[in-house]
């Protein structure tokens, strides 16, 4: 595996596809799906853009939210983040900013 592809996999933002569909957040922010809105926001940040991908179930399955993860942190102690349905989407960007170092 190349160094670039390993870095991309470790830094990828993962959004649980079943959660998006179940919570109705596949048309959330101004009619744009939550994951697409995040992708646009991440591309607008300075520096290299983090890749974002919808993934299969992350086995947390919250009743009122969507699970987001940072790929390189999946082996850590608190790798997952739940975006509650009433949370502003900007909260995910703040969470990602605190996790990247």
SULDACOR-V524021 format. One record per helix or strand of 2 or more residues. SS is the DSSP state (h for helix, s for strand). FROM is the first residue (numbers start at 1). TO is the last residue. If there is no record, write none. Layout:
# SULDACOR-V524021
ss={SS & SS}
from={FROM & FROM}
to={TO & TO}
This chain:
# SULDACOR-V524021
ss={h & s & h & h & h & s & s & h & s & h}
from={3 & 13 & 17 & 25 & 34 & 52 & 65 & 71 & 80 & 90}
to={11 & 16 & 22 & 27 & 44 & 55 & 70 & 73 & 84 & 99}
